[in-house]
């Protein structure tokens, strides 16, 4: 048995909206004597439901999933399934995402390029109460620095991502159109972007949305 003499089996939830990746990962992890994949999910809400139903020891969450991202799910699980430790597996290792994940109590943050064997080791590390952050992702987070955007600027800029007009953004954010324009203008200037759409794209790339 990979994890020693106690014979303890670590119960794992896998959440990833890419079925092929999730299925392959489940098969590979199941080859480890001390790991048992007890549930799989393809969306954020499904991951929360499966975690409540199965109470896994470790939840391995894809960062980007329909319904709620991995960090939002991890935040929910802290309250709903306190015995479950969460880790994020991502192909989008943006610095802001790492910061959000750590603030949400996520214990592991690793790229999808990690091997199944290494992932199994990290699951054991997280289950033991330790933290693992991929060194390259950590270095990127340090070099990118803090987001220059205020909470409100980020919120309004996120609403502008899909090309929504100012009036619609104002309604969604419960602000006046003039205030929305001010926030968008300020955010665009801080990011040195040519317009709000470019600003939103830049902020998303850096993990600040």
C-alpha positions in Angstrom: 0.0 0.0 0.0 1.4 3.4 -1.0 0.5 5.2 2.2 2.0 2.9 4.7 0.9 0.7 7.5 -2.3 2.2 8.8 -4.3 0.9 5.9 -6.3 4.1 5.8 -8.1 4.7 2.5 -8.4 8.4 1.4 -11.8 9.0 -0.2 -11.6 11.4 -3.1 -14.1 13.5 -5.0 -13.1 14.4 -8.6 -14.7 17.4 -10.2 -13.9 18.4 -13.9 -16.2 19.2 -16.7 -14.0 17.5 -19.2 -15.3 13.9 -19.0 -12.3 12.3 -20.7 -9.8 13.9 -18.4 -11.9 13.1 -15.3 -12.5 9.5 -16.3 -8.8 8.9 -17.1 -7.8 10.5 -13.8 -10.3 8.4 -11.8 -9.0 5.2 -13.4 -5.3 6.1 -12.7 -6.0 7.2 -9.1 -8.0 4.0 -8.5 -4.8 2.0 -9.2 -3.4 3.5 -5.9 -4.2 1.1 -3.0 -4.8 3.9 -0.5 -7.0 6.1 -2.8 -10.6 5.6 -3.6 -12.6 7.9 -6.0 -16.0 7.9 -4.3 -17.7 10.5 -6.5 -17.3 12.4 -9.7 -18.8 15.7 -10.8 -18.9 17.8 -14.0 -20.0 21.2 -12.6 -19.6 23.4 -9.5 -23.1 22.7 -8.2 -22.8 19.0 -8.8 -19.4 19.0 -7.0 -21.1 20.6 -3.9 -23.9 18.1 -4.0 -21.6 15.1 -4.4 -19.4 16.3 -1.5 -22.4 16.7 0.8 -23.6 13.2 -0.2 -20.3 11.3 0.0 -18.3 13.4 2.5 -14.9 12.7 0.8 -11.6 13.3 2.6 -10.2 15.3 -0.3 -12.0 17.2 -3.2 -9.9 17.6 -6.3 -11.5 20.5 -8.1 -11.0 21.9 -11.6 -10.6 25.7 -11.5 -13.0 26.4 -14.4 -16.3 24.6 -14.2 -19.9 25.5 -15.2 -22.1 26.9 -12.5 -19.3 27.7 -10.0 -15.5 27.6 -10.3 -13.3 25.5 -8.1 -12.5 28.3 -5.7 -16.2 29.0 -5.1 -16.9 25.3 -4.5 -13.9 25.1 -2.1 -15.3 28.1 -0.2 -18.7 26.4 0.1 -17.2 23.0 1.2 -15.4 24.7 4.1 -18.8 25.3 5.7 -20.8 22.4 4.3 -18.3 19.6 4.5 -15.7 20.8 7.0 -13.9 17.4 7.1 -13.1 17.6 3.4 -9.9 19.3 2.3 -9.9 20.9 -1.2 -7.3 21.3 -3.8 -7.4 23.0 -7.3 -6.1 21.4 -10.5 -5.9 24.0 -13.3 -4.7 24.6 -16.8 -5.1 28.4 -16.1 -2.6 29.1 -13.4 -3.3 32.9 -13.1 -1.8 34.6 -10.1 -5.1 36.0 -8.9 -6.6 32.6 -8.9 -3.9 31.3 -6.6 -4.5 34.2 -4.2 -8.3 33.5 -4.1 -7.7 29.8 -3.6 -5.4 30.3 -0.6 -7.9 32.8 0.9 -10.6 30.2 0.4 -8.6 27.6 2.4 -7.6 25.5 -0.5 -4.7 23.2 0.5 -3.3 22.3 -2.9 -2.9 24.2 -6.2 -1.4 22.3 -9.1 -1.3 22.5 -12.9 -3.1 19.9 -15.1 0.3 18.9 -16.5 1.1 17.1 -13.3 1.4 13.3 -13.6 -1.3 11.1 -12.0 1.4 9.6 -9.7 2.5 13.0 -8.5 -1.2 14.1 -8.1 -1.7 11.0 -5.8 1.3 12.1 -3.7 -0.1 15.6 -3.4 -3.6 14.3 -2.4 -1.8 12.4 0.4 0.0 15.6 1.4 -3.2 17.6 1.5 -5.0 14.8 3.4 -2.3 14.9 6.0 -3.1 18.5 6.7 -0.2 20.0 4.7 -0.3 22.4 1.8 1.2 22.1 -1.6 1.5 24.9 -4.2 3.2 24.3 -7.5 6.5 26.3 -7.4 6.0 27.8 -10.9 2.5 29.0 -10.1 3.7 30.4 -6.9 6.6 32.3 -8.6 4.2 33.7 -11.2 1.9 34.9 -8.5 4.7 36.7 -6.7 5.9 38.4 -9.9 2.4 39.5 -11.0 1.7 41.3 -7.7 -1.6 42.5 -6.3 -4.5 43.6 -8.4 -4.7 47.4 -8.8 -8.5 47.2 -9.0 -10.9 47.9 -6.2 -13.6 45.3 -5.4 -16.2 47.5 -7.2 -14.1 48.1 -10.2 -13.4 44.4 -10.6 -17.1 43.6 -10.2 -18.2 46.1 -12.9 -15.4 45.1 -15.2 -16.5 41.4 -14.9 -20.0 42.5 -15.9 -18.5 44.2 -19.0 -16.7 41.0 -20.1 -19.6 39.7 -22.2 -20.0 43.1 -24.0 -23.1 44.2 -22.0 -24.0 47.8 -22.4 -23.6 50.3 -19.5 -27.3 50.4 -18.7 -27.4 46.6 -18.3 -24.3 46.6 -16.2 -25.8 49.3 -14.0 -28.9 47.2 -13.5 -26.9 44.0 -12.7 -24.6 45.8 -10.3 -27.3 48.0 -8.7 -25.5 51.2 -9.6 -26.3 54.3 -11.7 -25.0 54.4 -15.3 -22.8 57.3 -14.4 -21.2 55.4 -11.6 -20.6 52.4 -13.8 -18.9 54.6 -16.4 -16.6 56.0 -13.7 -15.7 52.6 -12.5 -15.0 51.3 -16.0 -13.0 54.4 -16.9 -10.9 54.0 -13.7 -10.3 50.3 -14.2 -9.3 50.8 -17.8 -6.9 53.6 -16.9 -5.3 51.5 -14.1 -4.7 48.6 -16.4 -3.4 50.8 -19.3 -6.0 49.3 -21.7 -7.5 51.0 -24.7 -11.1 50.2 -23.8 -13.1 48.3 -21.2 -13.2 45.1 -23.2 -9.4 45.0 -23.4 -9.3 45.9 -19.7 -11.6 43.0 -18.9 -9.6 40.6 -21.0 -6.3 41.7 -19.4 -7.7 41.5 -15.9 -9.0 38.0 -16.6 -5.7 36.8 -18.0 -3.9 38.0 -14.8 -6.5 36.3 -12.6 -7.8 39.5 -11.1 -11.4 38.8 -12.0 
